[in-house]
């Protein structure tokens, strides 16, 4: 897959857990940042990134190529992953 997948998540979020499980079950590589494990300047920097992608600051915020998916939306994930694989 040419595009990297980044998941911004909270460790206690059930929707984040389902999104990560979906990607893992389908053997789709991704990087995950658990925002609640960060602190100080690092956390502020990541929160600024998430705010630009998703002003509501809700989780998970998933970036696949140039597409941003907010929440665990299986259909949107499947479509975005499929589009990235075609590139």
C-alpha positions in Angstrom: 0.0 0.0 0.0 1.5 3.3 -1.0 -0.2 5.5 1.5 0.5 5.3 5.2 -2.4 4.9 7.6 -2.3 6.9 10.9 -4.8 6.3 13.7 -5.1 8.9 16.4 -6.8 7.1 19.3 -7.5 7.0 23.0 -6.6 3.8 24.9 -10.0 3.8 26.6 -12.1 4.4 23.5 -14.2 1.4 22.3 -14.6 2.9 18.8 -10.8 3.3 18.6 -10.4 -0.4 19.7 -12.8 -1.5 17.0 -11.1 0.5 14.3 -7.7 -0.9 15.2 -9.1 -4.5 15.4 -10.6 -4.1 11.9 -7.2 -3.0 10.5 -5.3 -5.7 12.2 -7.8 -8.4 11.2 -7.5 -7.4 7.6 -3.7 -7.2 7.9 -3.6 -3.6 7.0 -0.5 -1.9 8.4 -1.0 1.3 10.3 0.6 3.6 12.9 -1.3 4.4 16.0 -0.8 7.3 18.3 -2.6 6.9 21.7 -3.1 10.6 22.5 -3.9 9.9 26.2 -0.4 8.4 26.7 1.3 11.6 25.6 2.0 14.6 27.8 3.3 18.1 27.6 4.6 19.5 24.4 4.3 16.2 22.5 0.6 15.9 23.4 -0.1 19.6 22.5 1.6 19.0 19.1 -0.5 15.9 18.3 -3.7 17.6 19.5 -3.0 20.5 17.1 -2.6 18.0 14.3 -5.9 16.2 15.2 -7.7 19.5 15.6 -6.8 20.4 12.0 -8.0 17.1 10.7 -11.1 16.9 12.9 -12.1 20.2 14.7 -14.4 18.2 17.0 -11.3 16.4 18.5 -13.2 13.1 18.6 -11.6 9.7 18.3 -10.6 7.7 16.5 -9.4 10.1 13.8 -8.0 8.0 11.0 -5.9 9.3 8.1 -5.6 7.2 5.0 -3.8 9.0 2.2 -5.6 12.3 1.9 -8.9 11.0 3.4 -9.8 11.6 7.1 -12.3 9.3 8.7 -13.7 10.3 12.1 -15.0 7.4 14.2 -15.2 3.7 13.3 -17.0 3.6 10.0 -16.3 0.2 8.5 -17.7 1.1 5.1 -15.6 4.3 4.8 -12.5 2.4 6.0 -13.0 -0.3 3.4 -13.5 2.2 0.7 -10.5 4.3 1.7 -8.2 1.3 2.0 -9.4 0.0 -1.4 -8.7 3.3 -3.0 -5.2 3.5 -1.5 -4.4 -0.1 -2.7 -5.3 0.9 -6.3 -2.7 3.7 -6.3 
